[in-house]
């Protein structure tokens, strides 16, 4: 018997929602198709902030009205990363197909703890593909996560449990007589490594920041010396972190040499390959990450050089049992059954912190099958070629100075007024380039980000954009020089 007091959140009028849904789909496809016609980024207006700062909506509003506010107050102000001239940080672009895959995943709405359902097997297949592509052996373990930061945390947690010399899960890190555990990474390593070390209770003091060479790669001699010092002091080295594509310059450590050191020293070898690991998809670039296949664990993002929408990252772990031993628990409600939905256990819940997990694998599965992995590799190679083109433009221009090697997809440079005399104030030059960057971003023409190298403020172009063309880099250089010339002339006129 139907109780009229029972309610559902399904629509009362399915046809009306269907019509609105078709409108949304068409609008978003139009939005993506026309992205080149809009500014990369625009400042968020105070009036819009005020409209969004509303009280809790306790009563229902028509879905059409809510969508119209989205079109007016949300859609026009994205971070810009879908635009062809977005090169800020290392943020991927997304694709229309993967957007649709996310819609399908939300419609199915599975909870990917890992029971017997289709999403589990799609994710297992995606992980097997990724292991094969990165050179990991058949039977390796893995997990899809929100991104590289969580992927690094998972890899380092397995390292801690495997190499501590005692059961960290059982004893913790506070018992008397327990050794001090130490992790090693270069000074160019991503901040998520530090966060992971802190969160795992090791403390920042136990993260050794090893200096880098002139190519911004970890100094192998300094690493060996640091390991020896820690052993002599009674501390216990457990893990070395190699970088495949550093955030500042795109440098890749000598992964093969790091793997050899870790074997000699009985250390876990983890690679942070947030974007650089996926150069394995481009045959001509694969030698850059030689040795990646020797890692014990690797973290990387598919929403960077996989060009997928946020969010989807991955950890691969060579030793399946070590991975499971770091996270598995056995409450009765997650126990395996002989038959039914829980037959065989709850796979992914035993491989990370999350029990509730979204169906991230679907957009990877559909993208790989629809576009083909080789096509993704060609676009990665294209990004690197475009960055080399930009590097050539910078090197050829008398008022631009490159500030670091550009081995992959990141070019760091600055504007230098002509002529630059020996008395040019470094701080003033930094301020000038910061203003150039701000005006460039606020103009909507292009959106690179920034970093500081050897005390010099750099305009940083990180190209993981499948929509970029060489003409976009021509426009970038032209605009930077125009802005620099204008600001330099203004500065000269105002000088006493």
C-alpha positions, 0 to 999 in steps of 0.5 A: 500500500502506498503511503502518501507521506513517503517522498523521493528525490526523483523528479515528479516530471521526468520529461521536464528533467529530461528536457533540462538535461538535454539542454545542459548537455548541449550547453556544455558541449557548446561551451567546450567547442567554443572555449578558444573564443573566451578569455582564459581566466577573468577575475571573480566579480564582487557582485557574483560573490555576494549573490553566491553568499546566500542563506541555506535554501530550505525550500525548493526552487525550480531546477531551471532557475538553479541552472540559470544561476549556474550559467550566470554566476558559475560557468563564466568563471572557471580556473581556465584549465580547459582553455588552449592557453592555460599553462598554469601549474600542471593541471590537465584539460579534460575531454568532452568524452570523459565528461560524458563518462563522468555523467554515466558514472554518476548515473550508475553511482557505484560505491567502489569499495570493491564488491562483485559489481561491474565497476570493480572489474573495470577498475581492475582492468584499468589498473592492469593496463596501467601496470603494463604500460609502466612496465610493472609485472603482472600481478602488481597491485594498484589503486585509483585515487583523487590525485598525486598527493594521495597516491604519494601518501599510499606509496609512502605508507606501504614503504613505511610498513615494509621497511620499518623493521617492525609492525608500524600498524601494531606498535605505532611510532611512539614505543621506547627503543624504536628506530627513527625512520628516514625518507630521502627526496630532492629539494625539488620534490613536490610538497605532497611528499613532505605532507605525507611524511608529516601525516605518517608521523615521521616528522619533517626532520626525518625527510632529507632534502637532498640537493640537486645538480645543474639539471635540477636532478637529485645529487646521487653522491649527496644522497649516498652520503646522507644515507651513510650519515643516518645509518652511522647515527643509528637512524633507519633509512627506509625510502628514497623518492625519485621524481619523474617530472619535477614541478618547477622545471620538469626535471627527472631524476636518474631513476635507474641509478636510484633503483640501484642505490635502493637495492644496495641499501635495502630501501623502498624506491618510490617514484613521484611521477605525477605527470612525468610517468606517463611519458612512457606512452610516447615511445620517443620520450620513454627513455627519459623515465628509464628505471621507472619500471624498477620502482617499488611504487609509483604515483601519477595522475591521469588528470594531468597527462592523461588529459582526463577531467578531475579527479583521477590519480593512481598508485601502483605497488609492485608487491601486492601483499605489502600493499594489502598488509599496509591497509587491510582490516577485517571487520565483520561487515566487510568480511568475504562471503561464499556467494552473493555481492561480497563473494571474494571480499571487498578488494579496494577497501583493503588497499587504501584509506577510503571505503567510499570511492567513486567510479573514477575508472570509467572515464579512463576505460572509455578514454583508452578504448575510444581514443587509444593509448597511442593517441594520448602518447602522441599528444604528450609528445606534441606538448613536449615539442611545443615546449621546445618551440617556446624555448626556442622563441625565448632563447631567440628573443633579446629581452627574454631570458630562460632560467632553467633547462626545459627537458620536458614540458615546463619552460621557466623564463623572465623578461629583461629590459633592454639594455640591462646594465650591471646595476639592474636591481634583482628585486626590481626585476622580480617585481617587474616580472611579477607584474607582467604575469599578473597583467597577463593573467588578468588580460585573459590572453594566457595563464602561465603560473610562476616559481622562483629559481635561484632567487629569480622570479620566473614566468612558468609555462607547464604544458599539459594541454591537448588544445594548445597550438604553436600559435598560442605560444607565439601570442604568449611571447608577443604579449609578455614582451609588449607588457614588459616593454610598456612597464619598463618604459613607465618605470624609466619615465617615473625614475628620478 
